[in-house]
Amino acid sequence: MIRTIRISGFGGQGVMLTGQLLAHAANTQGLYSLWVPTYGPETRGGTANCSITISDQPIYSPVFQKSDDCLIFNEPSLTKFGKKIKTGGNLFYNSSLIKNDVIDSDIHVFPVPMSDIALSLDKPQVANMVMLGAYLKKVNIFKEEVILESLKHFLGKKKVDMIPINQKALALGFDSI
């Protein structure tokens, strides 16, 4: 088994954290993983994307042209990566920011109103967790408890109070599709 995932959006949307969570969760579950970040020149507001490869065997290269799964947080990322998904793959996109319906008969498309759901929680910074929740529902690789443990690991003791709102965002994302 080998699974390739690309996550892309603006800096500050939680693109990198989402990718790190998936890679860490895979390792925790006994799988191999690689996480490769790519940043634009700006820290916040610029483009950011990361590639994650997950496998049950050693991974010899982090490079892939087309991904099995693609999580898109904004319109420029859809333009750049929307056609770089394998036939039969999955595209999850932020329907709060991307208003045009995405239709592609070669892939499975899941609009997720991640920004709107996060705003309804009065915490726009958990939008990435909404997307992750939707992803977890459709791609049955990760155990929920492992994702939560990975989240605790990355948030650390300083942000432990953010765990409940992130859990709620994950649940709402899961229920959104």
C-alpha positions as CSV (number, residue, x, y, z in Angstrom):
1,M,0.0,0.0,0.0
2,I,1.3,3.4,-0.9
3,R,-0.8,6.6,-0.6
4,T,0.2,10.1,-1.8
5,I,-1.5,13.2,-0.4
6,R,-1.1,16.8,-1.3
7,I,-2.4,19.7,0.8
8,S,-2.3,23.3,-0.4
9,G,-3.6,26.7,0.6
10,F,-2.5,30.1,1.9
11,G,0.2,30.3,4.6
12,G,-1.6,30.5,7.9
13,Q,-4.4,28.2,7.0
14,G,-2.9,25.2,8.7
15,V,-1.7,23.4,5.6
16,M,1.6,22.3,7.2
17,L,0.1,21.2,10.5
18,T,-2.5,19.1,8.7
19,G,0.2,17.4,6.7
20,Q,2.3,16.8,9.8
21,L,-0.7,15.3,11.6
22,L,-1.2,12.8,8.9
23,A,2.4,11.8,8.7
24,H,2.7,11.5,12.5
25,A,-0.5,9.5,12.7
26,A,0.7,7.1,10.0
27,N,4.0,6.5,12.0
28,T,2.0,6.0,15.2
29,Q,-0.1,3.4,13.4
30,G,3.1,1.5,12.3
31,L,3.2,2.9,8.7
32,Y,6.1,4.7,7.0
33,S,5.6,8.3,6.1
34,L,7.3,11.3,4.5
35,W,6.2,14.9,4.9
36,V,7.7,17.5,2.5
37,P,6.8,21.1,3.0
38,T,6.9,23.8,0.3
39,Y,6.5,27.5,1.1
40,G,6.0,30.5,-1.0
41,P,8.1,33.6,-0.2
42,E,5.7,35.0,2.3
43,T,5.0,33.4,5.7
44,R,1.3,34.3,6.1
45,G,-0.9,34.9,3.1
46,G,1.6,33.4,0.6
47,T,1.2,30.0,-0.9
48,A,2.0,26.8,1.0
49,N,1.7,23.2,0.2
50,C,3.0,19.9,1.4
51,S,3.3,16.4,0.1
52,I,2.8,13.3,2.3
53,T,3.6,9.8,1.3
54,I,2.3,6.9,3.4
55,S,3.2,3.3,2.9
56,D,3.3,-0.1,4.6
57,Q,6.9,-0.5,3.2
58,P,9.9,1.8,3.2
59,I,9.5,4.9,1.0
60,Y,12.4,5.6,-1.3
61,S,11.4,8.9,-2.8
62,P,9.1,11.8,-1.6
63,V,8.5,12.9,-5.2
64,F,5.2,12.2,-7.0
65,Q,3.5,13.9,-10.0
66,K,-0.1,13.0,-9.2
67,S,-1.6,12.4,-5.8
68,D,-4.2,9.9,-4.6
69,D,-5.7,12.6,-2.4
70,C,-5.7,16.4,-2.6
71,L,-6.9,18.8,0.0
72,I,-7.3,22.3,-1.4
73,F,-7.9,25.3,0.9
74,N,-8.1,28.1,-1.7
75,E,-8.6,29.0,-5.4
76,P,-5.0,29.4,-6.5
77,S,-4.2,26.0,-5.1
78,L,-7.1,24.5,-7.0
79,T,-5.7,26.0,-10.2
80,K,-2.2,24.7,-9.5
81,F,-3.0,21.2,-8.2
82,G,-6.6,20.4,-9.2
83,K,-5.5,18.4,-12.3
84,K,-2.7,16.6,-10.5
85,I,-4.8,13.9,-9.0
86,K,-4.7,10.2,-10.1
87,T,-7.7,8.8,-11.9
88,G,-10.1,7.5,-9.1
89,G,-8.4,9.8,-6.6
90,N,-10.1,12.2,-4.2
91,L,-10.3,16.0,-4.3
92,F,-11.4,17.8,-1.1
93,Y,-11.8,21.6,-1.6
94,N,-12.8,24.5,0.5
95,S,-16.3,25.4,-0.9
96,S,-16.4,28.5,1.3
97,L,-13.7,30.1,-0.8
98,I,-14.0,28.3,-4.1
99,K,-17.5,29.2,-5.4
100,N,-17.4,27.4,-8.7
101,D,-18.5,23.7,-8.6
102,V,-15.6,21.4,-9.3
103,I,-16.6,18.6,-11.7
104,D,-14.3,16.0,-12.9
105,S,-15.5,12.5,-14.0
106,D,-12.1,10.9,-13.4
107,I,-11.9,11.7,-9.7
108,H,-14.1,11.8,-6.6
109,V,-14.9,15.4,-5.6
110,F,-15.9,16.6,-2.1
111,P,-16.8,20.2,-1.5
112,V,-16.2,21.0,2.2
113,P,-17.3,24.4,3.6
114,M,-14.3,24.4,5.9
115,S,-14.0,28.2,6.4
116,D,-17.8,28.7,7.0
117,I,-17.9,25.8,9.6
118,A,-14.8,27.2,11.4
119,L,-16.4,30.7,11.5
120,S,-19.6,29.2,13.0
121,L,-17.4,28.0,15.8
122,D,-15.9,31.5,16.2
123,K,-12.5,30.0,15.5
124,P,-11.4,30.5,11.9
125,Q,-8.0,28.9,12.7
126,V,-9.6,25.5,13.0
127,A,-10.8,25.4,9.4
128,N,-8.0,22.9,8.6
129,M,-9.4,20.5,11.2
130,V,-12.8,20.7,9.5
131,M,-11.2,19.7,6.2
132,L,-9.2,16.9,8.0
133,G,-12.5,15.6,9.5
134,A,-14.1,15.3,6.1
135,Y,-11.0,13.6,4.7
136,L,-10.9,11.1,7.6
137,K,-14.5,10.2,6.8
138,K,-13.9,9.3,3.2
139,V,-10.4,7.9,3.4
140,N,-10.4,5.1,6.0
141,I,-6.7,4.9,6.9
142,F,-6.4,6.7,10.2
143,K,-7.9,5.9,13.6
144,E,-9.6,8.9,15.2
145,E,-7.7,8.4,18.5
146,V,-4.4,8.4,16.7
147,I,-5.3,11.7,15.0
148,L,-6.2,13.2,18.4
149,E,-3.0,12.0,20.0
150,S,-1.0,13.5,17.1
151,L,-2.9,16.8,17.5
152,K,-2.0,16.8,21.2
153,H,1.6,16.2,20.2
154,F,1.8,19.1,17.8
155,L,-0.3,21.6,19.9
156,G,1.8,20.8,23.0
157,K,1.2,21.8,26.6
158,K,0.9,25.5,25.8
159,K,-2.1,25.0,23.5
160,V,-3.8,22.0,25.3
161,D,-6.9,24.2,25.8
162,M,-7.4,24.2,22.0
163,I,-8.0,20.4,21.9
164,P,-11.8,20.5,22.5
165,I,-12.4,23.1,19.7
166,N,-10.2,21.1,17.3
167,Q,-12.1,18.0,18.2
168,K,-15.4,19.7,17.5
169,A,-14.1,21.0,14.2
170,L,-13.0,17.5,13.2
171,A,-16.4,16.1,14.1
172,L,-18.2,18.9,12.1
173,G,-16.0,18.2,9.1
174,F,-16.7,14.5,9.4
175,D,-20.4,15.2,9.4
176,S,-20.2,17.8,6.5
177,I,-20.0,15.3,3.7
